[in-house]
Amino acid sequence: MTRDATDATGAPPLVLTVAGSDSGGGAGIQADLKTMLALGTHGMSVLTAVTAQNSLGVQGAWELPVEAVRAQYRSVVDDIGVHAVKTGMLSSAELVETVAELLAGTDAPTVVDPVGVSKHGDPLLAASALDSVRSALLPAATVATPNLDEVAQLTGVRVASEDDLRRAADAVLGYGPRWALIKGGHLAGDAVDLLTDGSEEHWLRAPRHDNRHTHGTGCTLASAIAAGLAKGLTVPEAAKAAKEYVTGAIAAGFALGAGIGPVDHGWRFRGA
């Protein structure tokens, strides 16, 4: 059953993102909040890191203290409440473990985007944090949404074709998330993702758009799934709707700066 567009107070469904900031506005907290707004939910944020970032890459990153992350989370959840949570950049083992502990005490579905590297190849997760992602964060996930590089980083499974996506999903599910969405965007051909809980499979396909401006794709997809879950959709329903939204955002991605521009989070409003 879907949740009403607004509750008795007039508030839309509530989604919380726990992630880093992208000063260029294409990914991270900024992409999350834009996505949540575009999909009719109220986005809230827990900032985990500040980055100096533009279309060319990440020039610097500064992690926030664990106490600041915990205080932000408790401030929002204890007063306002939340219908779904999305996690993104958690750069250290201490941060990963703190956020996993907070999630364990929150009665809301969680989408874990295990961010390892930026679109430009800049590392955003310390190698020492990988064990914490496997042992603490993934077990707290309703849905985990790794791309192929992150699958390899977390499980050692390397995906070269569609046939390998099941093997990748099995490896990720072995760490405890209820569902795994393996993003096959780096493969040739159509953009195909595999969503599975180990018993049922959903293949999400979309045409590949000839557009290099795809910064923020992973953050956007995970946030769109969280928005769907906040509305009361099932995981397969939320993933299908998110795939449709992010495909349109990629098609409308635009140039920004001298490098890779962002997807267009407001693409559905441009023709209004």
Buried (B, 14 or more C-beta within 10 A) or exposed (E): EEBEEEEEEEEBBBBBBBBBBBBBBBBBBBBBBBBBBBBEBBBBBBBBBBBBBBBEBBEEBEBBEBEEBBEBBEEBBEEEBBBBBBBBBBBBBBBBBBBBEBBEEBEBBBBBBBBBBBBBEBEBBBEEBBEBBBBBBBBBBBBBBBBBBBBBBBBEBEBEEBEBBBBBBBBBBEBBBBBBBBBBBEBEEEBBBBBBBEEEEBEBBBEBBEBEBBBBBBBBBBBBBBBBBBBBBEBBBBBBBBBEBBBBBBBBBEEBEEBBBBBBBEBBEEEE
